[in-house]
Amino acid sequence: MTHDPDALEEDEPAQLILSDLVNRVLDKGVVIGSNITISIADVDLIQLDLRLLISSVAALTRRAEEQKARGDLPVRTRPRP
């Protein structure tokens, strides 16, 4: 089995890009939203409105402290009827 140094160099940029992406997502945050409807015979039985927030706790804490310092109140939405 021979060791090819060029093969390692080709893999490293992809790993660095992935780690940069993960760091950026955790620092800035990402929100993923989805609407799912479960129905049988064209009758809607269950409707789900999903939101997923991916962020680090440190980033969320930092943003909350910044909002508090500016006097901004968190935006709250009413539940859908």
N, C-alpha and C positions, 0 to 999 in steps of 0.2 A: 504494500500500500504506500503510495507516494503522496507527499504533501504538496499541494499546489498553492503557493502564496497569493496568486492572482485571484483565486476563488474566494479567499477570505476578504480581499479588498472589495470585491463586487458585492458581497453580502453586507458589509458594514454600513454603507450609505442607507440601505433600506431599513436597517435596524435603527439608525440614528433618526431617520425621518419618522418612524413609528414612535420612538420615544419622545421626539419633539411634539408630535401630534397629541400624545397622551398628556404630556406636561401642559400643553396649551389648553386642552379640554378641561383639565382639572383646575387650571388657573382662571380661565374665562367662564367656563360652564357651557353646557349644552342642554337644550330643552327639546325633547322629542314628544310629539303629540300624535294621537291616533283616535279615530272614532270607529267603533266596532258595533255592528248590529247583528244579533243572532235571530234568525227567523226560520219558521217552518211554514211551508205552503203560503208564502207571501204574507204571513202574519208575524209582525215584529214582536218577539218575546222579550229580548234583553237588548238594551242599548248602553254601551260603555263609552265614556269619554275619558281617555287616559292621557296623562301628562307625566313624563319622566324627566327629572332633573338630575344631571350628572355634573358634579362639581366637588371640589375639595372643601372640607369644613373650614379650613383657614380662609379660603376665598370668600365663602359665604359670610363668615364672621367679619372679615374686612369690609365687605360691602355694606353689611348691616351697621357697622360703626360709622362708615362714611355717610350713610343716609341719616343716621341719628345726629351727626355733627351738622349736617345741612338743614335739619329740621324736617326732612321728607318723611311722610308717613307711608308705610307699606300699602300698596294698592290691594284692596280686597274685592273680589268679585262675588256677586250673588249667585247662589246655586240656581241652576235651571229648574223651572217648575216641572 
